[in-house]
Amino acid sequence: MGSQCLSTASAHAASVAARGASSATYKAPSSATKARGVKMTDQSDAVGAVPRTQEVLMAEVRYGIVFGEMNEVFNGRVHRLLSFLWICAAALTGGSLLTIMGKLEPTVVLPWTVALGIIAAVAGSAQKAFKFQEREALFRAAKKSFEDLEGRGWSMNHGTLQKEIGKVRAGAPSGGSWLAPLAYNRACKELGHPEVQLHVSGPAKMLASLAA
């Protein structure tokens, strides 16, 4: 899902959770901690890490659901925040500001107007450049695809399930790598293995509230 929805790192992570291994049995995935993003279609097989059993594949599906949901929430909240800032700044630099300009010193009005103009411009530009609303919808669709697959996965044979996972990955968007360990840790908890956790950086923890 964005720069990341089940790469080798996530597959390895999911497999560890599925097998119930302790956190000491694996090395933190480099693509989740070093790369700027992990493409969902980046599928250098995790077979070299551990055998991809049906349980492992279903754990990958669960990771995909969690990663998609976190990216959906993050992009949606950023979109709404930027929209709010743009509307407020644009309104205050327009008619609302004119009503109070006569009561303020010019030295106050000019910096205030310039600052609000900058905020409006930055918020509007960020929306156009990063398309947060569009990405929110794409991640929602990717999450839904994984949810549908989770409902059918146990009735599929191993090879079919693996192919279906590949199809979902191929059609998913890319997300920031900072969400990888957060999504992995949450997926492990949901799979019943809260003891299997990856390290989460300080900045990632601070941003986690926007994706929770």
C-alpha positions as CSV (number, residue, x, y, z in Angstrom):
1,M,0.0,0.0,0.0
2,G,2.0,2.8,-0.6
3,S,5.5,2.6,-0.3
4,Q,5.0,-0.4,1.4
5,C,2.5,-3.0,1.8
6,L,4.1,-6.3,2.0
7,S,7.6,-6.3,0.7
8,T,10.2,-8.9,1.7
9,A,10.3,-7.1,5.1
10,S,6.6,-7.4,5.7
11,A,6.4,-10.9,4.5
12,H,9.3,-11.9,6.8
13,A,7.6,-10.0,9.6
14,A,4.3,-11.6,9.0
15,S,5.9,-15.1,8.9
16,V,7.5,-14.5,12.2
17,A,4.2,-13.6,13.8
18,A,2.5,-16.6,12.2
19,R,5.1,-19.0,13.6
20,G,5.0,-17.4,17.0
21,A,8.7,-16.9,17.1
22,S,10.3,-14.6,19.7
23,S,11.6,-11.2,18.6
24,A,15.1,-12.5,19.1
25,T,14.7,-15.0,16.2
26,Y,14.8,-12.4,13.4
27,K,16.5,-9.3,12.3
28,A,14.4,-6.1,12.0
29,P,13.5,-5.8,8.2
30,S,15.9,-3.3,6.6
31,S,13.3,-2.2,4.1
32,A,11.1,-1.1,7.0
33,T,13.7,0.8,8.8
34,K,16.1,2.1,6.1
35,A,14.2,2.6,2.9
36,R,12.2,5.7,2.2
37,G,9.3,3.4,1.3
38,V,8.4,-0.1,0.5
39,K,6.4,-0.7,-2.6
40,M,3.6,-3.3,-2.2
41,T,4.8,-4.7,-5.5
42,D,8.3,-5.2,-4.2
43,Q,8.1,-8.9,-3.9
44,S,11.6,-10.2,-3.6
45,D,10.5,-13.5,-2.1
46,A,10.5,-14.0,1.6
47,V,11.0,-17.7,1.0
48,G,14.7,-17.3,1.9
49,A,13.6,-16.1,5.3
50,V,11.1,-18.8,6.3
51,P,8.8,-21.2,4.4
52,R,5.6,-19.4,3.3
53,T,3.0,-21.7,4.8
54,Q,-0.8,-21.1,4.7
55,E,-0.5,-19.5,8.1
56,V,2.3,-17.2,7.0
57,L,0.4,-16.1,3.9
58,M,-2.7,-15.3,6.0
59,A,-0.5,-13.3,8.3
60,E,0.7,-11.3,5.3
61,V,-2.9,-10.6,4.5
62,R,-3.5,-9.4,8.0
63,Y,-0.5,-7.1,7.8
64,G,-1.8,-5.8,4.5
65,I,-5.2,-4.9,6.1
66,V,-3.5,-3.1,9.0
67,F,-1.0,-1.3,6.8
68,G,-3.8,-0.2,4.5
69,E,-6.0,1.0,7.3
70,M,-3.2,3.0,8.9
71,N,-2.4,4.7,5.7
72,E,-6.0,5.4,4.9
73,V,-6.5,7.1,8.3
74,F,-3.2,9.0,8.1
75,N,-3.9,10.4,4.6
76,G,-7.5,11.2,5.5
77,R,-6.6,13.2,8.6
78,V,-3.8,15.1,6.9
79,H,-6.2,16.0,4.1
80,R,-8.8,17.3,6.5
81,L,-6.2,19.2,8.5
82,L,-4.8,20.9,5.4
83,S,-8.3,21.7,4.1
84,F,-9.2,23.3,7.5
85,L,-6.1,25.4,7.4
86,W,-6.6,26.5,3.9
87,I,-10.3,27.5,4.5
88,C,-9.5,29.4,7.7
89,A,-6.4,31.2,6.2
90,A,-8.3,32.1,3.0
91,A,-11.2,33.4,5.0
92,L,-9.1,35.5,7.3
93,T,-7.1,37.0,4.5
94,G,-10.4,38.0,2.8
95,G,-13.5,39.7,4.1
96,S,-13.1,38.7,7.7
97,L,-9.8,40.5,7.9
98,L,-11.1,43.6,6.3
99,T,-13.6,44.1,9.1
100,I,-10.8,44.4,11.7
101,M,-8.1,46.1,9.6
102,G,-9.3,49.6,10.6
103,K,-8.8,48.7,14.3
104,L,-5.3,47.3,14.0
105,E,-1.9,49.0,13.4
106,P,-0.5,48.6,9.8
107,T,2.6,46.9,11.3
108,V,0.3,44.2,12.7
109,V,-2.0,43.8,9.7
110,L,0.6,43.3,7.0
111,P,2.6,40.5,8.7
112,W,-0.7,38.9,9.7
113,T,-2.0,39.0,6.1
114,V,1.3,37.7,4.7
115,A,1.5,34.8,7.2
116,L,-2.1,33.7,6.5
117,G,-1.4,33.9,2.8
118,I,1.6,31.7,3.1
119,I,-0.4,29.2,5.2
120,A,-3.1,29.0,2.6
121,A,-0.6,28.6,-0.2
122,V,1.3,25.9,1.5
123,A,-1.8,24.0,2.5
124,G,-3.2,24.2,-1.0
125,S,0.0,23.2,-2.7
126,A,0.5,20.2,-0.4
127,Q,-3.0,19.0,-1.2
128,K,-2.3,19.2,-5.0
129,A,1.2,17.7,-4.8
130,F,0.5,14.8,-2.5
131,K,-3.2,14.2,-3.3
132,F,-4.0,13.0,0.3
133,Q,-7.7,12.6,-0.4
134,E,-7.1,10.5,-3.4
135,R,-4.5,8.4,-1.6
136,E,-7.0,7.9,1.3
137,A,-9.4,6.4,-1.2
138,L,-6.7,4.2,-2.8
139,F,-5.6,2.8,0.6
140,R,-9.2,2.2,1.5
141,A,-9.7,0.1,-1.6
142,A,-6.5,-1.8,-1.0
143,K,-7.5,-2.6,2.6
144,K,-10.9,-3.8,1.4
145,S,-9.2,-6.1,-1.1
146,F,-7.1,-7.6,1.6
147,E,-10.2,-8.0,3.8
148,D,-12.0,-9.8,1.1
149,L,-9.0,-12.1,0.6
150,E,-8.8,-12.8,4.3
151,G,-12.4,-14.0,4.2
152,R,-11.6,-16.4,1.4
153,G,-8.0,-17.3,2.1
154,W,-8.3,-20.3,4.3
155,S,-10.4,-22.1,1.7
156,M,-7.8,-21.5,-1.0
157,N,-4.9,-23.8,-1.8
158,H,-1.4,-22.4,-1.1
159,G,-0.5,-21.5,-4.6
160,T,-3.8,-19.7,-5.4
161,L,-3.6,-17.7,-2.2
162,Q,-0.1,-16.6,-3.0
163,K,-1.1,-15.5,-6.5
164,E,-4.1,-13.5,-5.1
165,I,-1.9,-11.8,-2.6
166,G,0.4,-10.8,-5.4
167,K,-2.5,-9.3,-7.4
168,V,-3.6,-7.2,-4.5
169,R,-0.1,-5.9,-3.9
170,A,0.3,-5.0,-7.5
171,G,-2.7,-2.8,-7.5
172,A,-2.0,-1.1,-4.2
173,P,-0.5,2.4,-3.7
174,S,2.7,3.2,-1.9
175,G,3.0,4.5,1.7
176,G,5.7,5.8,3.9
177,S,8.1,3.3,5.5
178,W,7.7,4.9,8.9
179,L,4.3,3.1,9.2
180,A,5.9,-0.4,8.5
181,P,7.0,-1.2,12.1
182,L,3.8,0.3,13.5
183,A,1.6,-1.8,11.2
184,Y,3.7,-4.9,11.9
185,N,3.5,-4.5,15.6
186,R,-0.2,-4.1,15.5
187,A,-0.6,-7.0,13.2
188,C,1.4,-9.2,15.5
189,K,-0.9,-8.3,18.4
190,E,-4.0,-9.0,16.4
191,L,-2.5,-12.4,15.4
192,G,-2.0,-13.2,19.1
193,H,1.8,-12.5,19.4
194,P,2.2,-9.2,21.2
195,E,5.7,-10.3,22.3
196,V,6.9,-10.1,18.7
197,Q,7.6,-6.4,18.1
198,L,9.8,-4.2,15.9
199,H,11.6,-1.1,17.2
200,V,9.6,2.1,16.5
201,S,11.5,5.4,16.2
202,G,10.6,8.5,18.2
203,P,9.3,10.5,15.3
204,A,7.2,7.6,14.1
205,K,5.7,7.3,17.6
206,M,4.8,11.0,17.5
207,L,3.1,10.6,14.1
208,A,1.4,7.4,15.1
209,S,-1.6,9.4,16.5
210,L,-2.4,10.5,13.0
211,A,-2.6,6.9,11.8
212,A,-4.2,5.2,14.8
